[in-house]
Amino acid sequence: MLERLIESLETCPIVKRGEYNYFIHPITDGVPIVAPELLRDVAASFVKVLDLDRVDVIVAAEAMGIHIGVALSLITDIPLTIVRKRPYLLPDEVPVHQSTGYSKGELYLNGVRSGDRVVVIDDVISTGGTMRAVLGALETKGAEIVDVCVVIRRGEAQVGRPYKYLVAIEVSETGVHVLDTCF
């Protein structure tokens, strides 16, 4: 099931940003084009690896968790909430300060209540900064974090709890190399 994802990663462009080898991929960047079959493969793989029993809400971070979260929500009928990059000033909104290896900023959590059973998904984890911040906000809200999964793990990020991934990669000047898969 991950063949398309692996092939797309191993053939995606690499650009140098300073000393950082940055891979450009439809799942992590939305360019050059997000093929529906790739998105379906990712969502179906999440269904296989996530514990979705009695989950109330799928939580995905803006921006690149949105398309994955929508696909997963559509095939599971589990509602989706998006941790947004701007405030909506709703009564129970929780600000989420996130800091990654290449950015800092505020995110805002809405749509999760105390006692909700949630799964958290995202496109990629490299430093773990965004995921740690989202998990902390969910704990503040009193949500039960049932499971966490990302499409791509780059590096050995720690987020304070176990998490799953579909593929683990390393990136060099010559390309993306898939090191491991969840299957």
C-alpha positions as CSV (number, residue, x, y, z in Angstrom):
1,M,0.0,0.0,0.0
2,L,2.9,2.4,0.6
3,E,4.6,1.7,-2.8
4,R,3.3,4.9,-4.4
5,L,4.4,7.0,-1.3
6,I,7.8,5.4,-1.3
7,E,8.3,5.9,-5.1
8,S,7.1,9.5,-4.9
9,L,9.5,10.2,-2.0
10,E,12.5,8.6,-3.7
11,T,11.9,10.6,-6.9
12,C,11.0,14.0,-5.4
13,P,13.2,17.1,-5.9
14,I,15.7,18.2,-3.3
15,V,16.5,21.9,-2.8
16,K,19.3,23.3,-0.7
17,R,18.3,25.9,1.9
18,G,21.5,26.9,3.5
19,E,23.0,23.6,4.8
20,Y,19.5,22.0,4.9
21,N,18.5,19.5,2.2
22,Y,14.8,20.2,1.8
23,F,12.6,17.7,0.0
24,I,9.6,18.9,-2.1
25,H,6.7,16.5,-1.9
26,P,2.9,16.6,-2.6
27,I,2.1,15.3,1.0
28,T,4.4,17.8,2.8
29,D,4.2,20.8,0.5
30,G,1.1,20.3,-1.7
31,V,3.3,20.7,-4.9
32,P,3.7,20.0,-7.6
33,I,0.3,18.2,-7.4
34,V,-1.4,16.1,-4.9
35,A,-2.6,12.9,-6.7
36,P,-5.8,11.5,-5.3
37,E,-4.5,7.9,-5.3
38,L,-1.5,9.0,-3.1
39,L,-3.8,10.7,-0.7
40,R,-6.1,7.6,-0.6
41,D,-3.1,5.4,0.1
42,V,-2.0,7.6,3.0
43,A,-5.5,7.7,4.5
44,A,-6.0,4.0,4.1
45,S,-2.6,3.3,5.7
46,F,-3.6,5.6,8.6
47,V,-6.7,3.5,9.1
48,K,-4.5,0.4,9.3
49,V,-2.1,1.7,11.9
50,L,-4.1,4.1,14.0
51,D,-6.3,3.0,17.0
52,L,-9.5,4.6,15.9
53,D,-11.8,2.7,18.3
54,R,-14.3,5.2,19.8
55,V,-12.3,8.2,18.7
56,D,-14.3,11.4,18.8
57,V,-12.1,13.8,16.8
58,I,-9.2,13.7,14.4
59,V,-6.8,16.6,15.1
60,A,-4.5,17.9,12.3
61,A,-2.3,20.9,12.2
62,E,-2.5,23.6,9.5
63,A,-1.4,23.7,6.8
64,M,-0.1,20.3,5.5
65,G,-2.1,18.2,7.9
66,I,-5.4,19.5,6.5
67,H,-5.6,17.4,3.3
68,I,-4.5,14.2,5.1
69,G,-7.1,14.9,7.9
70,V,-9.9,15.5,5.4
71,A,-9.1,12.3,3.6
72,L,-9.0,10.3,6.8
73,S,-12.2,12.0,8.1
74,L,-14.1,11.1,4.9
75,I,-13.2,7.4,5.0
76,T,-13.8,7.0,8.7
77,D,-16.7,9.4,9.4
78,I,-14.8,10.8,12.3
79,P,-15.0,14.6,12.6
80,L,-11.9,16.7,12.0
81,T,-10.6,19.8,13.8
82,I,-7.7,21.8,12.4
83,V,-5.2,23.5,14.7
84,R,-5.1,26.8,12.9
85,K,-2.5,29.5,12.4
86,R,-4.8,32.3,13.3
87,P,-7.1,32.9,16.3
88,Y,-10.9,32.8,16.0
89,L,-11.4,34.0,19.6
90,L,-13.9,31.3,20.4
91,P,-14.6,30.8,24.1
92,D,-12.6,27.6,24.6
93,E,-9.7,28.4,22.1
94,V,-6.3,27.3,23.3
95,P,-3.2,29.1,22.0
96,V,-0.4,26.7,21.0
97,H,3.1,28.1,20.8
98,Q,5.2,26.0,18.4
99,S,8.8,26.1,17.6
100,T,10.5,23.9,15.0
101,G,13.9,23.8,13.5
102,Y,13.0,26.4,10.9
103,S,10.0,28.4,12.3
104,K,8.2,29.7,15.4
105,G,4.7,30.8,15.7
106,E,1.3,30.5,17.3
107,L,-1.3,27.9,16.5
108,Y,-4.9,27.8,17.9
109,L,-6.8,24.8,19.0
110,N,-10.6,24.7,18.8
111,G,-13.2,22.0,18.6
112,V,-11.9,19.7,21.3
113,R,-13.6,19.3,24.7
114,S,-12.4,17.7,27.9
115,G,-12.8,14.0,27.7
116,D,-12.8,13.8,23.9
117,R,-10.8,10.8,22.6
118,V,-8.6,12.1,19.8
119,V,-6.0,11.0,17.3
120,V,-3.4,13.4,16.1
121,I,-2.1,13.2,12.6
122,D,0.4,15.3,10.5
123,D,2.4,15.2,7.4
124,V,6.0,15.1,8.7
125,I,7.8,15.1,11.9
126,S,11.5,16.3,12.0
127,T,12.2,18.3,15.1
128,G,8.9,17.4,16.9
129,G,8.3,21.0,17.9
130,T,4.8,21.3,16.4
131,M,3.7,17.9,17.6
132,R,4.9,18.6,21.2
133,A,3.0,21.9,21.2
134,V,-0.2,20.3,19.9
135,L,-0.1,17.4,22.3
136,G,0.5,19.8,25.2
137,A,-2.6,21.9,24.2
138,L,-4.7,18.7,24.0
139,E,-3.6,17.7,27.4
140,T,-4.4,21.2,28.7
141,K,-8.0,20.7,27.3
142,G,-8.3,17.4,29.1
143,A,-8.5,15.4,25.9
144,E,-7.5,11.7,25.8
145,I,-4.8,11.3,23.2
146,V,-5.6,7.8,21.8
147,D,-2.9,7.7,19.1
148,V,-0.5,9.8,17.1
149,C,0.7,9.2,13.5
150,V,2.6,11.1,10.9
151,V,3.1,10.2,7.3
152,I,6.9,10.8,7.3
153,R,9.4,10.7,10.1
154,R,12.6,12.5,9.3
155,G,15.2,12.1,12.1
156,E,14.6,10.9,15.6
157,A,12.2,13.5,17.0
158,Q,10.9,12.9,20.5
159,V,7.5,14.2,21.4
160,G,7.1,13.0,25.0
161,R,5.0,9.9,24.0
162,P,5.2,7.1,21.5
163,Y,4.0,7.9,18.0
164,K,3.7,6.0,14.7
165,Y,4.8,6.8,11.2
166,L,4.2,5.4,7.7
167,V,7.7,5.9,6.5
168,A,11.0,7.0,8.0
169,I,13.4,8.8,5.7
170,E,16.8,10.5,5.5
171,V,17.5,13.2,3.0
172,S,20.8,14.0,1.4
173,E,21.9,16.0,-1.6
174,T,21.3,13.0,-3.8
175,G,17.7,12.5,-2.7
176,V,15.3,10.9,-0.2
177,H,16.1,7.5,1.1
178,V,13.4,5.5,2.8
179,L,14.8,3.8,5.8
180,D,11.8,2.0,7.3
181,T,8.0,1.6,6.9
182,C,5.3,0.8,9.4
183,F,4.3,-2.3,7.5
